[in-house]
Amino acid sequence: MKAALTVWDGRISPVFDVSREVLILTVENGDVVAIRKENIETPTAALKLDRLMELGVESLICGAISKSLHHELITRGVRVIGFVAGEINEVVTTFLAGLLPTPELSMPGCCGRQNRFRRRRCQGGRQGNDWGHRMRQ
């Protein structure tokens, strides 16, 4: 399975629609077996989606995403986990554990993050494992 994470400065990039780079993870049996960065900067949104299809992306983890691009990705068979925020290592660990989306890695204002009392009612959690150790040599 191939998952793409929009990246910027070691974190999930805040807006998919203008993101320029993705980290492509190849995952087999819950382990990352390959990692590579790819450029997805294109002049149009349609070409950005075509680029993801060309890369064989099955899941996209990103920050904010417009409704139209979200809908088109789903139509093309891509699982979209949007409105994610956080450090890449923590997001990958949580994704591999099957815990995304989670309130702790949601953008501010998503899933009750604007209110500490509401956050306690959201489901989810984090894993402390370092996903880098799970990559096969």
Secondary structure, 3 states (H helix, E strand, C coil): CEEEEEEECCEECCEHHHCCEEEEEEEECCEEEEEEEEECCCCCHHHHHHHHHHCCCCEEECCECCHHHHHHHHHCCCEEECCECCEHHHHHHHHHCCCCCCHHHECCCCCCCCCHHHHCCCCCCCCCCCHHHHCCC
